[in-house]
Amino acid sequence: MLRLFLYLTLCTLPGMPALAQPARPVVLTEPPGTEAGRRALATADAEIADAVREARRTLPQARKRFQAGLPAGAECQLLVRVVAGDTLFRPTPVRVIGWRDGKVQALLPLATASDKIPVSFPESAVLDWTILRSDGREEGNFVGRYLETARNLEGLRLR
């Protein structure tokens, strides 16, 4: 379960060196160029494979709902990986502002909640989706719910 914790923080393997973070965050759209990066990504993927599979299976429904227009106050967020170094891939939720022909336009949060930059990426880069309603309810969030359940189970004491 230690790897789940690592996934939640920066998706890296212990002992692997990290390179300097790029000046502008980049959404990971293809496998890393280094062997160490590919291994780190494969380890992170293995932990959440079932949740990502379900999220991607239902992603077309979320896209259709976004394109048809969400209710007032609702927003669509997608979970993508942001490159944070050679072997570091930070899972980051982005707020969708456009989605057409397999291409997503979104706002990526920076250091503060008010700082956001526009990014564009292929739909294939999406790990999970969440529709947040104005009353606080959410739909989707398969990866988030899986990781929360795993964290709760990790904290159970066995007799």
Buried (B, 14 or more C-beta within 10 A) or exposed (E): EEBBEBBBEBBBBEEBEEEEBEEEBBBBEEEBEEEBBEBBBEBBBEBBEEBBEBBBEBBEEBBEBBEEEBEEEBBBBBBBBBBBBBBBBBBBBBBBBEBEEEEBBBBBBEEEEEEBEEBEBEBEBBBBBBBBEEEEEEBBBBBBBBBEEBEEEEEEEEE
